[in-house]
Amino acid sequence: MKRERISYVVSRIIIAVMIIFMISIFIRMFTRVVLIDMFNIEGTIVDIVMFDRADLRISDKKLQSQNPNINIDWAAEYPFEEGKQPVEGSAVENIQNPILERYKETVFSLEGMIEAYTSDNVIFHSKFIEIGSLYRSIIDWNIYSPNEEKKYVVVSDDYIISLIEKCETSEMVNFVADFQNFLDSQDIPLVYVQTPAKICKDDSIDGVADFANESLDELISDLEANHINCIDLRQMLHEEKKSHHEVFFDTDHHWRAETGLWAAKRTAEYLNEKTDILADSDILSPENFTSEVYEDIFLGTKGKKISLSVVEPDDVTLLYPKKSVDMQIEVPEKGISKTGGFEIMYSLENLEVKDYYYDDIYNVFMCGSSMSPVVHITNNSVENDYKILVISDSFKTTYSPFLSLLYNKVDSIDLRTFTGSVETLIKKNGYDAVVVLYSEMSVLPMNANCFNFK
């Protein structure tokens, strides 16, 4: 009888807790959608409901005003030649079934909202993650799966890697080879720069298999077989006896600013050796820079999923050239246009940490342009008039600013968001060299568009 009574009480407590969480989900959704977004209400009620999420207390309209995104039709500015337009299979369907499409859009939007508020936006979400991660660390289970596509491993101390599946790279090689042929017709040299993976190919991790380096080996080998100039920074790390652990953030997939500086210097040295584009690469020597270190400030993408109960935040270092420079940076999609010294490359307001889990400190680099389609950097302090195009992913934000210290103009484009024609852009702007710099993540099938250089 006593056991039945205990079971009854426990079951009622569990049901009560579930009901409370369900009610909190609908209260949060109503507060966000109606009070905040529709009526722009702020104050005590909103603060109470969103007590653990400062980011959810700000309306989308206010966020947009604080971080404006300008919708630019890059395909209109850099149009595709006839026969090279990207195929958009959904366009006809959208025209033929507008009512159906609006219905689907509404359903998917509602579905996404419910999913968000029953997972990432649920109360105490970060605390639940911390408790779960702490339990995993106690039982010495260091593999984390935030979803079916991603698997993270805490290798040692706070150093986290992603497990990369074996990727087919032949199509990527064909894209780069075709791009090489186009650039040859324009008499423009191409350099493919491969960033290191977060782990060395000689490292072994008990119980798991990672195919990042195997895929990259295959990619570089095939590119070189097609007579494409390659800089394999993994090999250079080995030659210089650098540890992979020291060149990356522990809790994120990005490399540190110091590594971006090193990579830019190695690129300039390669251009000096292989092309007529000459610059003083010694300008990028570490001794020519001062540094500001912000300790324990950055919890990277992987760290957010694993939580502060297991890993510690990273330090962030900002580098400044000792020699003064006169520069300009433009991020058209964000409406940014700044002139001044090298400090204009940083958005220092992003260093203010309000919440480790929802702030992205990485946005301090290159004015938070990690996903921006186009970024222009001009250096008025150099004597040459070289124009370099960098095609890259988010690694560009700690690479292009340093490269721009050597050349008059450095443009960066991100093919994940750039919708125009790369070939038209190159013809229009008359670049002296093109650098393609990609991380290990770019070889994943989901990022295949990164290699479509039409």
C-alpha positions as CSV (number, residue, x, y, z in Angstrom):
1,M,0.0,0.0,0.0
2,K,2.8,2.4,0.9
3,R,4.6,1.6,-2.4
4,E,1.5,2.3,-4.4
5,R,1.1,5.6,-2.5
6,I,4.7,6.6,-3.4
7,S,4.1,5.7,-7.0
8,Y,0.9,7.7,-7.1
9,V,2.6,10.8,-5.7
10,V,5.7,10.5,-8.0
11,S,3.5,10.0,-11.1
12,R,1.4,13.1,-10.1
13,I,4.5,15.2,-9.6
14,I,5.9,14.2,-13.0
15,I,2.5,15.0,-14.7
16,A,2.4,18.3,-12.9
17,V,5.9,19.2,-14.0
18,M,5.0,18.3,-17.6
19,I,1.9,20.4,-17.5
20,I,3.9,23.4,-16.1
21,F,6.4,23.0,-19.0
22,M,3.7,22.8,-21.6
23,I,2.0,25.9,-20.1
24,S,5.4,27.7,-20.1
25,I,5.9,26.9,-23.8
26,F,2.7,28.5,-24.8
27,I,3.2,31.5,-22.5
28,R,6.6,32.0,-24.1
29,M,5.3,31.7,-27.6
30,F,2.5,34.1,-26.9
31,T,4.8,36.6,-25.3
32,R,7.3,36.5,-28.1
33,V,4.9,36.4,-31.1
34,V,2.1,38.7,-29.7
35,L,3.5,41.0,-27.0
36,I,7.1,41.4,-28.3
37,D,6.9,41.1,-32.1
38,M,3.4,42.4,-32.8
39,F,3.1,45.1,-30.1
40,N,6.7,45.8,-29.2
41,I,6.0,45.5,-25.5
42,E,9.0,45.5,-23.2
43,G,9.1,45.6,-19.4
44,T,8.6,43.5,-16.3
45,I,6.2,40.9,-17.7
46,V,8.5,40.2,-20.7
47,D,11.5,40.1,-18.4
48,I,9.8,37.6,-16.1
49,V,8.6,35.3,-18.9
50,M,12.0,35.4,-20.7
51,F,14.1,35.5,-17.5
52,D,16.8,33.2,-18.8
53,R,16.9,34.5,-22.4
54,A,17.8,38.1,-22.9
55,D,18.0,37.6,-26.7
56,L,14.3,36.6,-26.8
57,R,13.2,39.9,-25.1
58,I,14.1,41.9,-28.2
59,S,11.6,42.1,-31.1
60,D,12.6,41.0,-34.6
61,K,12.0,44.6,-35.8
62,K,14.3,46.0,-33.2
63,L,17.0,43.4,-34.0
64,Q,16.7,44.3,-37.6
65,S,17.1,48.0,-36.8
66,Q,20.2,47.2,-34.7
67,N,21.7,44.9,-37.3
68,P,20.3,45.9,-40.6
69,N,20.5,43.5,-43.5
70,I,20.1,45.1,-46.9
71,N,18.6,42.8,-49.6
72,I,20.9,43.1,-52.5
73,D,20.2,41.3,-55.8
74,W,23.7,40.1,-56.6
75,A,22.5,38.2,-59.7
76,A,21.3,41.6,-61.1
77,E,24.6,43.3,-60.3
78,Y,26.7,40.3,-61.6
79,P,24.4,38.5,-64.0
80,F,25.0,35.0,-65.3
81,E,25.8,34.4,-68.9
82,E,23.2,32.7,-71.0
83,G,23.2,28.9,-70.3
84,K,25.0,29.3,-66.9
85,Q,22.1,30.4,-64.7
86,P,21.5,28.3,-61.6
87,V,18.5,26.0,-61.9
88,E,15.8,26.8,-59.4
89,G,13.3,23.9,-59.6
90,S,10.8,25.5,-57.2
91,A,10.2,28.7,-59.2
92,V,7.6,27.2,-61.5
93,E,5.8,25.4,-58.7
94,N,5.6,28.7,-56.8
95,I,4.0,30.4,-59.7
96,Q,1.6,27.6,-60.5
97,N,0.5,27.0,-56.9
98,P,0.7,30.3,-55.0
99,I,-2.0,29.3,-52.5
100,L,-0.5,25.9,-51.8
101,E,2.9,27.5,-51.4
102,R,1.6,30.1,-48.9
103,Y,-0.1,27.3,-47.0
104,K,3.1,25.2,-46.9
105,E,5.1,28.3,-45.8
106,T,2.6,28.9,-42.9
107,V,2.6,25.3,-41.8
108,F,6.4,25.0,-41.9
109,S,6.8,28.3,-40.0
110,L,4.4,27.2,-37.3
111,E,6.1,23.8,-37.1
112,G,9.5,25.5,-36.8
113,M,8.3,27.8,-34.1
114,I,6.8,25.0,-32.0
115,E,10.0,22.9,-32.4
116,A,12.1,25.9,-31.3
117,Y,10.0,26.5,-28.2
118,T,10.0,22.9,-27.2
119,S,13.7,22.6,-27.6
120,D,16.2,25.5,-27.7
121,N,13.8,28.1,-26.3
122,V,12.3,26.0,-23.5
123,I,12.9,27.3,-20.0
124,F,16.2,26.1,-18.4
125,H,17.3,24.7,-21.7
126,S,21.0,25.5,-21.1
127,K,20.8,24.0,-17.6
128,F,19.3,20.8,-19.0
129,I,22.2,20.6,-21.5
130,E,24.7,21.2,-18.7
131,I,23.2,18.4,-16.5
132,G,23.2,16.0,-19.4
133,S,26.7,16.8,-20.4
134,L,28.0,16.6,-16.8
135,Y,26.5,13.1,-16.6
136,R,28.2,12.1,-19.8
137,S,31.5,13.3,-18.5
138,I,31.0,11.4,-15.2
139,I,30.5,8.1,-17.1
140,D,33.4,9.0,-19.4
141,W,31.2,9.2,-22.5
142,N,32.9,11.9,-24.6
143,I,30.8,11.7,-27.8
144,Y,27.9,14.1,-28.2
145,S,25.2,14.1,-30.9
146,P,23.2,17.3,-31.0
147,N,21.4,15.9,-34.0
148,E,21.7,13.0,-36.5
149,E,24.0,15.0,-38.8
150,K,26.5,16.2,-36.2
151,K,28.7,14.3,-33.7
152,Y,31.2,16.1,-31.4
153,V,34.0,14.6,-29.4
154,V,35.9,16.1,-26.5
155,V,39.4,14.9,-27.4
156,S,41.4,16.3,-24.4
157,D,40.8,19.0,-21.9
158,D,38.3,21.4,-23.6
159,Y,39.3,20.6,-27.2
160,I,36.3,19.6,-29.2
161,I,36.2,18.2,-32.8
162,S,33.4,17.3,-35.2
163,L,33.4,13.9,-36.7
164,I,33.5,14.2,-40.5
165,E,32.1,11.5,-42.7
166,K,33.9,10.2,-45.8
167,C,33.1,12.7,-48.6
168,E,33.2,12.2,-52.4
169,T,35.3,15.1,-53.7
170,S,35.5,14.4,-57.5
171,E,32.7,16.8,-58.3
172,M,34.5,19.5,-56.3
173,V,37.7,18.8,-58.2
174,N,35.8,19.2,-61.5
175,F,34.4,22.5,-60.4
176,V,37.8,23.9,-59.4
177,A,39.3,22.6,-62.7
178,D,36.6,24.3,-64.7
179,F,37.2,27.5,-62.7
180,Q,41.0,27.2,-63.4
181,N,40.3,27.0,-67.1
182,F,38.1,30.2,-66.9
183,L,40.8,32.1,-65.0
184,D,43.5,30.9,-67.4
185,S,41.4,32.5,-70.2
186,Q,41.5,35.8,-68.2
187,D,45.3,35.4,-67.4
188,I,44.5,35.3,-63.6
189,P,46.4,32.9,-61.3
190,L,44.4,30.7,-58.9
191,V,45.6,29.4,-55.6
192,Y,43.6,26.8,-53.6
193,V,44.4,27.1,-49.9
194,Q,43.4,24.2,-47.6
195,T,43.0,25.0,-44.0
196,P,44.0,22.4,-41.4
197,A,41.5,20.0,-39.9
198,K,41.0,20.3,-36.1
199,I,42.9,17.1,-35.7
200,C,46.1,15.8,-37.3
201,K,45.9,12.9,-39.7
202,D,48.4,11.1,-37.4
203,D,46.1,11.5,-34.4
204,S,44.0,8.5,-33.3
205,I,40.9,8.7,-31.1
206,D,39.8,5.6,-29.3
207,G,36.4,4.4,-30.4
208,V,35.7,6.9,-33.2
209,A,36.5,7.3,-36.8
210,D,37.0,10.7,-38.5
211,F,37.5,11.0,-42.3
212,A,38.2,14.7,-42.6
213,N,41.9,14.4,-43.4
214,E,41.3,11.4,-45.7
215,S,38.8,13.4,-47.7
216,L,41.1,16.4,-47.8
217,D,44.1,14.3,-48.9
218,E,42.0,13.0,-51.8
219,L,40.9,16.5,-52.7
220,I,44.4,18.0,-52.7
221,S,45.9,15.1,-54.6
222,D,43.3,15.3,-57.4
223,L,43.6,19.1,-57.6
224,E,47.4,18.9,-57.9
225,A,46.9,16.2,-60.6
226,N,44.9,18.8,-62.5
227,H,47.8,21.2,-62.2
228,I,46.0,23.5,-59.8
229,N,48.2,25.5,-57.4
230,C,47.6,24.3,-53.8
231,I,48.8,25.4,-50.4
232,D,48.2,22.6,-47.9
233,L,48.4,24.3,-44.6
234,R,48.2,21.0,-42.8
235,Q,51.6,20.0,-44.3
236,M,53.0,23.4,-43.3
237,L,51.8,22.9,-39.7
238,H,53.8,19.6,-39.6
239,E,56.9,21.3,-41.1
240,E,56.7,24.1,-38.5
241,K,55.9,21.6,-35.7
242,K,52.8,23.5,-34.8
243,S,50.1,21.7,-32.9
244,H,46.5,21.6,-34.3
245,H,45.3,22.2,-30.8
246,E,47.1,25.5,-30.5
247,V,45.9,27.0,-33.8
248,F,42.1,26.5,-33.2
249,F,39.6,27.6,-30.6
250,D,39.0,24.7,-28.3
251,T,35.2,25.1,-28.3
252,D,34.7,26.2,-31.9
253,H,35.5,25.0,-35.5
254,H,37.3,28.2,-36.4
255,W,41.0,28.9,-36.2
256,R,42.4,31.7,-34.0
257,A,43.3,35.1,-35.3
258,E,47.0,34.2,-34.9
259,T,46.4,31.3,-37.3
260,G,44.7,33.5,-39.8
261,L,47.7,35.8,-39.7
262,W,50.0,32.9,-40.3
263,A,47.9,31.6,-43.2
264,A,47.8,35.0,-44.8
265,K,51.6,35.2,-44.6
266,R,52.1,31.8,-46.1
267,T,49.7,32.7,-49.0
268,A,51.6,35.9,-49.7
269,E,54.9,34.0,-49.7
270,Y,53.4,31.5,-52.2
271,L,52.2,34.3,-54.5
272,N,55.7,35.9,-54.3
273,E,57.3,32.6,-55.4
274,K,54.8,31.5,-58.0
275,T,53.4,34.7,-59.6
276,D,54.4,38.3,-60.4
277,I,52.2,39.6,-57.6
278,L,54.9,40.7,-55.2
279,A,54.5,42.0,-51.7
280,D,56.6,42.2,-48.5
281,S,55.2,39.2,-46.7
282,D,57.4,40.0,-43.6
283,I,54.9,42.7,-42.8
284,L,52.7,39.8,-41.5
285,S,55.4,38.5,-39.1
286,P,54.0,38.1,-35.6
287,E,56.5,40.5,-34.1
288,N,55.0,43.3,-36.2
289,F,51.7,43.1,-34.3
290,T,50.5,43.9,-30.8
291,S,47.8,41.8,-29.2
292,E,44.8,42.3,-26.9
293,V,43.7,39.2,-25.1
294,Y,40.1,38.8,-23.8
295,E,40.1,35.9,-21.4
296,D,37.4,33.3,-21.0
297,I,35.0,35.1,-23.3
298,F,34.1,32.9,-26.2
299,L,32.0,29.7,-26.0
300,G,32.0,28.4,-29.6
301,T,29.4,26.5,-31.6
302,K,30.5,23.1,-30.3
303,G,31.0,24.4,-26.8
304,K,27.4,25.7,-26.7
305,K,26.2,22.1,-27.5
306,I,28.3,20.5,-24.9
307,S,27.9,23.2,-22.2
308,L,30.0,24.9,-19.6
309,S,29.6,22.0,-17.2
310,V,32.2,20.2,-19.3
311,V,34.3,22.8,-21.1
312,E,35.6,26.3,-20.4
313,P,35.3,29.3,-22.6
314,D,38.1,30.3,-25.0
315,D,40.3,33.4,-24.8
316,V,40.0,35.7,-27.9
317,T,43.0,37.6,-29.2
318,L,42.7,40.7,-31.3
319,L,45.8,41.6,-33.4
320,Y,46.8,45.1,-34.4
321,P,49.7,46.0,-36.8
322,K,52.3,48.2,-35.1
323,K,52.6,50.3,-38.2
324,S,49.6,52.6,-38.8
325,V,47.5,52.0,-41.8
326,D,44.8,53.9,-43.7
327,M,42.0,51.4,-44.6
328,Q,38.4,51.1,-45.6
329,I,36.0,48.2,-45.1
330,E,32.6,47.8,-46.8
331,V,30.0,45.2,-46.0
332,P,27.2,46.1,-48.4
333,E,24.6,43.7,-47.1
334,K,25.0,45.2,-43.6
335,G,25.3,48.8,-44.8
336,I,28.7,49.1,-43.2
337,S,31.3,51.5,-44.6
338,K,34.2,52.4,-42.3
339,T,37.5,54.1,-42.8
340,G,40.4,54.4,-40.4
341,G,43.2,52.2,-38.9
342,F,43.2,48.4,-38.7
343,E,40.8,48.7,-35.7
344,I,37.9,49.2,-38.1
345,M,38.1,45.5,-38.9
346,Y,36.7,44.6,-35.5
347,S,33.2,45.1,-34.1
348,L,34.2,45.5,-30.4
349,E,30.6,45.8,-29.3
350,N,30.4,42.0,-29.8
351,L,32.9,41.4,-27.0
352,E,30.3,42.2,-24.4
353,V,29.2,38.8,-23.1
354,K,25.6,38.7,-21.9
355,D,25.0,35.0,-22.3
356,Y,27.7,32.4,-23.3
357,Y,25.1,30.2,-25.0
358,Y,23.4,32.8,-27.2
359,D,26.1,35.5,-27.9
360,D,28.4,34.9,-30.8
361,I,31.7,36.5,-29.9
362,Y,33.2,35.4,-33.3
363,N,31.3,38.3,-34.8
364,V,33.9,40.6,-33.5
365,F,36.1,39.7,-36.6
366,M,35.7,41.6,-39.9
367,C,32.6,43.4,-38.7
368,G,30.6,40.2,-38.1
369,S,30.7,39.3,-41.8
370,S,31.2,35.6,-41.5
371,M,28.2,34.8,-43.7
372,S,28.2,38.1,-45.8
373,P,28.1,37.5,-49.5
374,V,30.6,40.3,-50.3
375,V,33.1,42.3,-48.3
376,H,35.4,44.9,-49.8
377,I,38.7,46.0,-48.0
378,T,40.9,48.7,-49.4
379,N,44.3,49.6,-48.1
380,N,45.4,53.1,-49.0
381,S,48.8,52.7,-47.3
382,V,50.4,50.3,-49.8
383,E,52.2,51.4,-52.9
384,N,50.9,48.6,-55.2
385,D,47.5,48.5,-56.9
386,Y,46.9,44.7,-56.7
387,K,43.4,43.4,-56.4
388,I,42.9,40.0,-54.8
389,L,39.7,38.0,-54.7
390,V,39.2,35.6,-51.8
391,I,36.5,33.0,-52.1
392,S,36.0,31.4,-48.7
393,D,33.7,30.4,-45.9
394,S,33.6,32.0,-42.5
395,F,37.4,31.5,-42.0
396,K,37.8,34.6,-44.2
397,T,37.1,36.9,-41.3
398,T,40.4,36.1,-39.6
399,Y,42.3,35.8,-42.9
400,S,41.3,38.5,-45.4
401,P,41.9,41.5,-43.1
402,F,45.5,40.4,-42.6
403,L,46.0,39.7,-46.4
404,S,44.7,43.2,-47.0
405,L,47.7,44.7,-45.2
406,L,49.8,43.7,-48.3
407,Y,47.5,44.5,-51.2
408,N,45.5,47.6,-52.3
409,K,42.2,45.8,-52.6
410,V,41.0,42.5,-51.1
411,D,37.4,41.4,-51.9
412,S,35.9,38.4,-50.2
413,I,32.9,36.5,-51.3
414,D,31.0,33.6,-49.7
415,L,29.3,31.3,-52.2
416,R,26.8,30.1,-49.5
417,T,25.1,33.5,-49.7
418,F,26.4,35.1,-52.9
419,T,23.8,34.7,-55.6
420,G,25.6,36.4,-58.5
421,S,27.9,35.1,-61.1
422,V,31.5,34.7,-60.0
423,E,32.8,34.8,-63.5
424,T,31.0,38.1,-64.2
425,L,32.3,39.6,-60.9
426,I,35.8,38.7,-61.9
427,K,35.5,40.1,-65.4
428,K,34.0,43.3,-64.0
429,N,36.5,43.9,-61.3
430,G,39.8,42.8,-63.0
431,Y,41.5,40.9,-60.2
432,D,45.2,40.1,-60.3
433,A,44.8,36.8,-58.4
434,V,42.1,34.6,-56.9
435,V,42.5,32.7,-53.7
436,V,40.1,29.9,-52.7
437,L,40.4,29.1,-49.0
438,Y,38.2,26.5,-47.5
439,S,37.9,24.7,-44.2
440,E,37.3,21.0,-43.6
441,M,33.6,21.7,-43.2
442,S,33.3,22.9,-46.8
443,V,33.9,19.4,-48.2
444,L,30.6,18.2,-46.7
445,P,27.8,17.5,-49.2
446,M,25.6,20.2,-47.6
447,N,28.2,22.8,-48.7
448,A,28.6,21.6,-52.2
449,N,27.6,25.0,-53.6
450,C,30.8,26.4,-52.2
451,F,32.5,24.9,-55.2
452,N,30.2,26.2,-57.9
453,F,32.2,29.1,-59.4
454,K,30.0,29.9,-62.4
